Amino acid sequence: MKIIYLLLATISIVINATAQSNPTKLNIKLANSSEVITYNISDIEEITFTGEGEQGDTPLPVDATTYSISIPAIDNELQPGVWKVMNGDTQVAELCYEYIKYVNDDETVSINERMLVLYPMDSKGKADLTKGYIVSNGGQLVWDKESNTCTYTAGTNTANPSTVYLAEDRFATNSEATDKVATTLVKDVLTDKRGNETETYDVVKIGTQYWMGQNLRATVLTNGQAIAMYQATQGTAWNNTTAPAYHIYGDNEIAEIKGEWGCMYNGYSILNSNLAPKGWDITTLEDWQLLKSYLAKSQSSKVKSKTEWMDTPGNGNNLTGLDIYPGGLFLCTESTNDEYQFARATYWTSDQLEDATFHTPALGAIYIYNSIAIYNTEGKPFATHGYNWGHNVRCLRK
């Protein structure tokens, strides 16, 4: 039995049936070549024509272990995220509902949308991002980790499948394997347990980066030490402390408010190696730059939440799933403490720099507002703030 996949832009097929009512041979003559390939018709089960630059499902090996993966429907309830494809206690693949940004060299192919993508696991137990399988059309997605860019090859499948099969690191929408191994989808989340406190965060994949889906809201360091909380009226004490400290907008510790907005930390918290969840790092300026380069146009809109923003032009589309709320910043001065709430979001980075104005030790900070780009109020790529500023924190998986 043979299945022939012809990947040629131009072919010439001549069925040798001129003098026969019952042809037995299929002759294929390649364009611009004298070569003729002959097949017995009785051996051919299917001939598939695939356009140049496209890819269809390649048949899976029948005798290999084949996993059956149920695919969730894409609707308004499905939010960007990551799911582990599990066979018992073993993860065999990763399913991501992620934002894909891609434009090829001649700009004839442009992708700017969320897609369901499957990745097999590599020998180290991590998703192999060079073997992405686009569920909707059977195409390929190959990621370059250093540049945080992808190469997209469209597939020829026409329907969104409810089941995809995996065998030997390859995916397909059909399989002739006799025994198919069932799998389950388990939402990939960050469970951050420290002392008596446990917080759970969504995980979202953007390019090759795996981000926390919400702002950090830990009130205890990973070594069990409590982080001091300061209210808006405690400006003098906040400015004088050199220990890790946090503040919640409006001094409101209601679980819903804290869950959506997170905590604002001082710079001394960032300098402490026990703030980030285990297995995760506080973002760096380079991390944000990779994100910005990948998102390209309308960066802020793609990361801003769909509610709460009162800047111009307002709410974002949250294509990436970062769901960033306009938490503003905490700066204890004579006039105000909570600033820019509902208009900007600000984030610490772990980059140790010098304050551009006072030439004192500082950390890099990122501002998010309007719909154009991710930058600070002076139009620079980042700000430098002293340790007594209060900003939110996002982390990346190591």
HUKA-V113449 format. One record per residue. N is the residue number from 1. RES is the residue in three letters. PSI is psi in whole degrees, -180 to 180 (* if undefined). Layout:
BEGIN
N:RES:PSI
N:RES:PSI
END
This chain:
BEGIN
1:MET:133
2:LYS:141
3:ILE:122
4:ILE:124
5:TYR:115
6:LEU:114
7:LEU:22
8:LEU:142
9:ALA:-36
10:THR:130
11:ILE:159
12:SER:117
13:ILE:127
14:VAL:116
15:ILE:122
16:ASN:76
17:ALA:16
18:THR:-45
19:ALA:16
20:GLN:139
21:SER:-14
22:ASN:79
23:PRO:147
24:THR:-8
25:LYS:147
26:LEU:116
27:ASN:129
28:ILE:117
29:LYS:121
30:LEU:143
31:ALA:142
32:ASN:33
33:SER:152
34:SER:-4
35:GLU:136
36:VAL:128
37:ILE:129
38:THR:133
39:TYR:146
40:ASN:126
41:ILE:-33
42:SER:-19
43:ASP:-11
44:ILE:126
45:GLU:-37
46:GLU:143
47:ILE:124
48:THR:126
49:PHE:126
50:THR:128
51:GLY:152
52:GLU:135
53:GLY:7
54:GLU:165
55:GLN:135
56:GLY:178
57:ASP:131
58:THR:134
59:PRO:137
60:LEU:149
61:PRO:130
62:VAL:-34
63:ASP:3
64:ALA:158
65:THR:123
66:THR:124
67:TYR:139
68:SER:124
69:ILE:119
70:SER:131
71:ILE:127
72:PRO:152
73:ALA:144
74:ILE:112
75:ASP:-172
76:ASN:-20
77:GLU:-22
78:LEU:117
79:GLN:156
80:PRO:138
81:GLY:-177
82:VAL:137
83:TRP:139
84:LYS:130
85:VAL:110
86:MET:137
87:ASN:96
88:GLY:-122
89:ASP:5
90:THR:128
91:GLN:125
92:VAL:-17
93:ALA:174
94:GLU:134
95:LEU:126
96:CYS:132
97:TYR:101
98:GLU:160
99:TYR:125
100:ILE:123
101:LYS:116
102:TYR:136
103:VAL:126
104:ASN:175
105:ASP:-40
106:ASP:10
107:GLU:25
108:THR:-17
109:VAL:125
110:SER:126
111:ILE:131
112:ASN:68
113:GLU:170
114:ARG:143
115:MET:152
116:LEU:125
117:VAL:134
118:LEU:141
119:TYR:135
120:PRO:164
121:MET:144
122:ASP:-175
123:SER:-18
124:LYS:5
125:GLY:17
126:LYS:157
127:ALA:132
128:ASP:100
129:LEU:0
130:THR:-1
131:LYS:41
132:GLY:138
133:TYR:119
134:ILE:114
135:VAL:-39
136:SER:-31
137:ASN:1
138:GLY:14
139:GLY:-177
140:GLN:148
141:LEU:118
142:VAL:123
143:TRP:144
144:ASP:112
145:LYS:-40
146:GLU:-41
147:SER:-11
148:ASN:45
149:THR:165
150:CYS:159
151:THR:126
152:TYR:129
153:THR:116
154:ALA:150
155:GLY:177
156:THR:-1
157:ASN:143
158:THR:-14
159:ALA:147
160:ASN:112
161:PRO:154
162:SER:-15
163:THR:138
164:VAL:144
165:TYR:149
166:LEU:129
167:ALA:129
168:GLU:50
169:ASP:17
170:ARG:147
171:PHE:151
172:ALA:160
173:THR:-2
174:ASN:157
175:SER:139
176:GLU:7
177:ALA:137
178:THR:-46
179:ASP:113
180:LYS:130
181:VAL:123
182:ALA:148
183:THR:167
184:THR:151
185:LEU:127
186:VAL:123
187:LYS:130
188:ASP:115
189:VAL:160
190:LEU:113
191:THR:109
192:ASP:100
193:LYS:122
194:ARG:119
195:GLY:-132
196:ASN:6
197:GLU:131
198:THR:123
199:GLU:143
200:THR:133
201:TYR:145
202:ASP:158
203:VAL:128
204:VAL:139
205:LYS:127
206:ILE:109
207:GLY:-125
208:THR:5
209:GLN:140
210:TYR:112
211:TRP:152
212:MET:134
213:GLY:-9
214:GLN:165
215:ASN:148
216:LEU:137
217:ARG:27
218:ALA:137
219:THR:8
220:VAL:139
221:LEU:163
222:THR:-16
223:ASN:5
224:GLY:-7
225:GLN:133
226:ALA:143
227:ILE:130
228:ALA:137
229:MET:138
230:TYR:138
231:GLN:168
232:ALA:-24
233:THR:-4
234:GLN:43
235:GLY:-43
236:THR:-45
237:ALA:-41
238:TRP:-45
239:ASN:-28
240:ASN:-20
241:THR:148
242:THR:14
243:ALA:161
244:PRO:138
245:ALA:155
246:TYR:162
247:HIS:144
248:ILE:133
249:TYR:129
250:GLY:13
251:ASP:32
252:ASN:112
253:GLU:14
254:ILE:135
255:ALA:-40
256:GLU:-43
257:ILE:-48
258:LYS:-37
259:GLY:-38
260:GLU:-39
261:TRP:-25
262:GLY:-167
263:CYS:152
264:MET:127
265:TYR:153
266:ASN:172
267:GLY:-28
268:TYR:-27
269:SER:-39
270:ILE:-36
271:LEU:-20
272:ASN:128
273:SER:-5
274:ASN:17
275:LEU:-47
276:ALA:144
277:PRO:152
278:LYS:134
279:GLY:2
280:TRP:159
281:ASP:145
282:ILE:139
283:THR:151
284:THR:169
285:LEU:-37
286:GLU:-39
287:ASP:-46
288:TRP:-35
289:GLN:-40
290:LEU:-41
291:LEU:-47
292:LYS:-44
293:SER:-39
294:TYR:-43
295:LEU:-29
296:ALA:-114
297:LYS:154
298:SER:47
299:GLN:-51
300:SER:-41
301:SER:-34
302:LYS:-16
303:VAL:-17
304:LYS:146
305:SER:165
306:LYS:-1
307:THR:166
308:GLU:-18
309:TRP:130
310:MET:16
311:ASP:-171
312:THR:122
313:PRO:5
314:GLY:-141
315:ASN:156
316:GLY:-177
317:ASN:-9
318:ASN:39
319:LEU:-34
320:THR:-23
321:GLY:3
322:LEU:-28
323:ASP:55
324:ILE:123
325:TYR:154
326:PRO:72
327:GLY:-9
328:GLY:-144
329:LEU:168
330:PHE:114
331:LEU:113
332:CYS:108
333:THR:-179
334:GLU:-27
335:SER:-36
336:THR:167
337:ASN:-59
338:ASP:122
339:GLU:148
340:TYR:18
341:GLN:141
342:PHE:2
343:ALA:-26
344:ARG:157
345:ALA:140
346:THR:142
347:TYR:136
348:TRP:152
349:THR:168
350:SER:5
351:ASP:120
352:GLN:119
353:LEU:-161
354:GLU:136
355:ASP:127
356:ALA:-25
357:THR:-49
358:PHE:-7
359:HIS:41
360:THR:165
361:PRO:139
362:ALA:173
363:LEU:152
364:GLY:144
365:ALA:148
366:ILE:136
367:TYR:143
368:ILE:125
369:TYR:177
370:ASN:-162
371:SER:13
372:ILE:-57
373:ALA:171
374:ILE:109
375:TYR:-179
376:ASN:-177
377:THR:-20
378:GLU:9
379:GLY:12
380:LYS:164
381:PRO:-26
382:PHE:167
383:ALA:163
384:THR:119
385:HIS:143
386:GLY:169
387:TYR:-11
388:ASN:4
389:TRP:157
390:GLY:121
391:HIS:161
392:ASN:172
393:VAL:134
394:ARG:151
395:CYS:157
396:LEU:144
397:ARG:136
398:LYS:*
END
